[in-house]
Amino acid sequence: MFGTVGANLDLQIDAMPITTQTVNLNGFSTLSIGLRGVKLGVHVLRGVLTAGGLRSTRETTFIYGSSLPDLTVQLSMGQSTESSNLNLSITAINSLGTVLE
């Protein structure tokens, strides 16, 4: 944020209010706010800064949570009846059902 006056800041995630607070701007300012109760997935963060009858609005989209696959591993084994070999098979399956062998 940049300014030289007091201002009101409204923050929303997915059009739901997170916080409304007064900020005193004196040049460039940074504000950290912890988020609670945000579900995994894609969200829209919107900030509205109001001062002296002027309003500035900014939005950004972000992904909350991991985009890594949710893997489960299956191990199967069997002994060959013709030899003393042991056959192992490992299969990894992600939550989307994609099989990696």
Backbone as a ProteinNet text record, in pm:
[ID]
protein_1_A
[PRIMARY]
MFGTVGANLDLQIDAMPITTQTVNLNGFSTLSIGLRGVKLGVHVLRGVLTAGGLRSTRETTFIYGSSLPDLTVQLSMGQSTESSNLNLSITAINSLGTVLE
[TERTIARY]
84.5	0	89.6	40.2	114.3	17.3	56.7	-24.3	37.9	-28.4	20.4	-93.6	-199.8	-317.2	-367.1	-461.7	-531.7	-632.3	-654.8	-745.6	-816.2	-921.7	-991.9	-959.8	-927.5	-895.4	-997.7	-1060.6	-1154.3	-1094.8	-1084.4	-1034.6	-1144.5	-1152.3	-1251.9	-1186.2	-1234.5	-1199.7	-1330.5	-1336.4	-1455.4	-1580.4	-1568	-1676.3	-1722.7	-1651	-1682.7	-1583.9	-1630.7	-1540	-1444.2	-1317	-1215.5	-1190.9	-1162.8	-1133.5	-1162.8	-1198.8	-1209.9	-1133.1	-1036.4	-957.1	-903.8	-868	-807.5	-656.7	-596.5	-451.3	-399.9	-287.5	-222.8	-107.6	-125.3	-25.6	75.1	201.9	310.5	416.3	386.9	473.8	426.3	520.9	486.6	462.5	358.6	324.1	296.7	329	300.6	217.5	121.1	32.9	22.6	39.5	25.2	-98.5	-183.3	-305.6	-314.9	-329.7	-344.6	-484	-492.1	-620.6	-656.6	-780.9	-828.7	-953.2	-967.8	-1088.4	-1095.9	-985.6	-985.7	-973.6	-1066.2	-1065.2	-966	-922.1	-831.4	-899.1	-821.5	-874.7	-839.9	-908.8	-885.4	-974.6	-915.6	-988.5	-955.8	-1044	-1022.5	-1006.2	-891.9	-865.1	-886.1	-968	-998.8	-970.3	-900.8	-873.2	-927.6	-995	-1049.7	-994.9	-920.1	-861.3	-935.8	-995.3	-1073.8	-1012.4	-989.4	-933.2	-975.6	-1024	-1055.8	-1153.3	-1250	-1348.8	-1300.3	-1176.1	-1122.5	-1118.8	-1130.2	-1131.3	-1039.1	-956.4	-868.7	-899.2	-923.9	-960.2	-862.1	-816.4	-727.5	-775.6	-762.8	-799.1	-687.6	-675.6	-584.2	-644.7	-610.8	-655.4	-537.7	-565.9	-459.8	-514.4	-422.2	-456.8	-407	-497.4	-460.4	-451.5	-339.2	-318.8	-220.7	-196	-97.4	-158.6	-83.1	-127.4	-60.7	5	70	-34.3	-10.4	-106.7	-113	-229.7	-251.6	-228.1	-105.2	-67.5	-94.4	-141.1	-146.4	-67.5	-4.9	81.7	28.3	23.8	-16.2	103.2	133.9	243.9	185.6	221.8	178.8	300.8	300.3	412.5	361.9	439	406.3	531.5	535.3	652.4	621.6	717.9	703.6	702.2	611	603.3	713.8	774.1	876.1	1017.1	1036.5	1170	1158.1	1270.1	1268.9	1264.5	1220.8	1210	1087.3	1104	993.7	957.7	833.3	787	720.7	770.3	712.8	651.8	536.7	471.7	430.7	469.9	432.8	350.4	233.7	144.7	114.2	132.8	98.2	-25.6	-124.3	-250.2	-274	-299.7	-333	-484.8	-529.2	-672.2	-756.7	-694.8	-767.3	-781.2	-721.4	-734.1	-627.1	-527.4	-419.5	-327.9	-299.1	-214.9	-74.3	26.6	166.3	228.4	285.5	348.1	493.7
-116.6	0	123.7	228.8	354.6	469.1	559.4	676.2	758.8	871	958.8	999.9	921	953.2	826.8	845.8	732.1	679.3	548.8	488.5	369.6	324.9	203.8	92.7	-23.8	-138.9	-248.3	-294.9	-406.9	-521.4	-639.6	-758.2	-863.3	-931.2	-1036.3	-1156.3	-1273.8	-1394.9	-1451.1	-1467.7	-1520.8	-1442.2	-1309.2	-1215.6	-1223.1	-1294	-1300.4	-1212.4	-1121.9	-1032.2	-1107.6	-1066.5	-1120.7	-1021.2	-897.3	-794	-657.1	-566.1	-424.3	-351	-271.6	-201.1	-70.1	17	144.9	127.2	183.1	178.1	320.5	349.6	480.3	468	528.3	518.4	632.6	596.2	694.4	645.6	657.7	601.3	460.5	373.1	234.4	160.4	78.3	2	-142.9	-232.4	-374.3	-418.4	-504.1	-552.9	-703.7	-775.2	-921	-957.9	-1041	-1085.5	-1236	-1307.7	-1453	-1492.5	-1598.9	-1647.4	-1776.9	-1786.9	-1908.2	-1957.9	-2088.2	-2145.9	-2144.2	-2120.8	-2120.3	-2264.4	-2305.9	-2442.8	-2455.3	-2577.8	-2604.1	-2568.2	-2512.8	-2483.1	-2343	-2302.3	-2172.4	-2067.5	-1952.1	-1844.6	-1710	-1612.4	-1475.1	-1389.2	-1321.1	-1226.9	-1086.6	-1008.5	-872.5	-775.1	-666.7	-560.8	-429.3	-356.1	-224.9	-126	-27.3	76.7	206.4	266.5	388.5	499.1	616.5	731.1	859.3	955.6	1087.7	1085.9	995.5	987.5	911.5	863	784.7	637.5	551.8	408.7	338.1	247.2	166.7	19.5	-57.5	-198.4	-283.9	-392	-487.9	-628.7	-718.1	-859.1	-947.1	-1063.9	-1165.7	-1302	-1397.8	-1535.2	-1615.9	-1705.7	-1790.2	-1929.8	-2025.3	-2164	-2190.2	-2231.7	-2262.5	-2413.9	-2460	-2603.4	-2656.9	-2783.1	-2848.1	-2889.4	-2873.7	-2922.2	-3055	-3114.4	-3243	-3354.8	-3463.2	-3572.8	-3639.5	-3693.4	-3766.7	-3915.2	-3961.7	-4096.1	-4201.9	-4317	-4438.1	-4544.4	-4631.5	-4733.5	-4871.6	-4957.2	-5096.8	-5184.9	-5278.9	-5372.3	-5512.1	-5585.1	-5725	-5809.7	-5931.7	-6021.7	-6162.7	-6238	-6378	-6452.5	-6577.8	-6659	-6743.5	-6748.8	-6827.9	-6975.2	-7050.1	-7194.6	-7271.9	-7209.8	-7278.6	-7251.7	-7150.8	-7119.1	-7060.7	-7022.8	-6962.8	-6810	-6756.1	-6610.8	-6556.5	-6436.6	-6367.1	-6246.7	-6238.7	-6128.9	-6021.8	-5898.5	-5785.5	-5688.6	-5632.7	-5531.7	-5417.3	-5295.4	-5176.9	-5087.7	-5047.2	-4960.9	-4837	-4718	-4591.5	-4534.5	-4495.4	-4440.8	-4306.1	-4201.3	-4072.4	-4057.7	-3951.6	-3934.5	-3918.9	-3888.3	-3875.2	-4008.9	-4114	-4246.5	-4280.2	-4196.3	-4223.8	-4329.1	-4430.7	-4540.7	-4525.4	-4535.1	-4531.2	-4663.3	-4738.5	-4867	-4866.8
0	0	0	-60.4	-58.5	-33.1	54	81.8	192.3	223.2	329.8	421.9	426.2	508.5	578.6	667.3	725.3	624.1	624.6	527.3	591.3	527.2	569	470.3	521.2	437.4	462	354.6	359.9	278.9	340.7	270.8	265.2	148.5	128.4	60.2	92.8	17.1	-35.2	-166	-232.5	-192.5	-189.1	-158	-12.7	72.8	215.6	291.8	378.1	451.1	542.2	540.2	631.2	742.7	704.7	803.1	744.6	833.6	801.1	909.5	869.4	969.9	915.7	1009.4	975.4	967.3	862.5	847.1	831.9	894.2	880.9	783.2	667	561.4	574.1	564.1	566.7	468.3	339.9	236.8	204.4	170.4	141.6	272.4	275.9	395.6	358.8	450.6	436	555	531.1	636.4	623.8	734	734.4	815	755.9	821.8	805.6	916.9	911.9	866.1	789.8	739.9	811	853.8	920.5	848	846.4	789.3	638.4	571	424.5	376.6	291.3	239.6	124.6	99.1	-12.1	-143.4	-235.1	-367.3	-414.6	-520.7	-583.9	-516.8	-485.6	-418.5	-482.3	-459.4	-503.1	-378.2	-367.8	-259.7	-314.5	-243.9	-288.7	-174.7	-207.6	-111.8	-161.6	-71.5	-105.8	-4	-52.5	31.1	2.6	108.3	92.8	177.5	115.4	187.4	118.5	196.2	142.2	27.5	29.8	-77.9	-200.5	-198.4	-310.6	-271.5	-371.6	-346.6	-446.3	-395.4	-479.4	-451.2	-556.5	-542.9	-621.1	-558.8	-626	-594.3	-693.6	-676.8	-728	-667.4	-717.4	-689.1	-770.2	-751.9	-699.2	-604.4	-551.1	-523.9	-517.3	-483.8	-343.5	-255.2	-118	-103.4	-52.9	-34.6	-136.1	-127.4	-212.4	-344.7	-450.4	-580.5	-614.7	-515.2	-536.7	-535.8	-608.8	-608.3	-471.3	-440.7	-317.4	-349.1	-327.3	-370.3	-264.4	-311.6	-229.5	-305.1	-230.1	-291.7	-256.9	-358.1	-338.6	-373.2	-286.7	-307.5	-314.3	-420.4	-429.9	-462.5	-412.3	-439.3	-456.9	-529.6	-553.3	-593.3	-555.9	-588.2	-711.1	-800	-921	-883.9	-944.6	-915.8	-986.9	-1088.9	-1166.7	-1117	-1034.3	-984.7	-844.3	-789.9	-656.3	-664	-778.1	-794	-720.9	-664.1	-598.8	-684.9	-729.5	-814.1	-728.9	-739.7	-668.4	-767.9	-731.1	-813.7	-721.9	-760.8	-684.8	-776.5	-728.4	-804.8	-722.1	-781.3	-715.7	-784.1	-704.6	-756.6	-690	-770.3	-708.2	-695.8	-628.9	-599.9	-725.5	-838	-963.3	-1035.8	-978.7	-1035.4	-1137.9	-1157.4	-1251.6	-1191.7	-1268.1	-1218.6	-1274.8	-1185.4	-1224	-1182.7	-1276.6	-1241.9	-1279.7
[MASK]
+++++++++++++++++++++++++++++++++++++++++++++++++++++++++++++++++++++++++++++++++++++++++++++++++++++

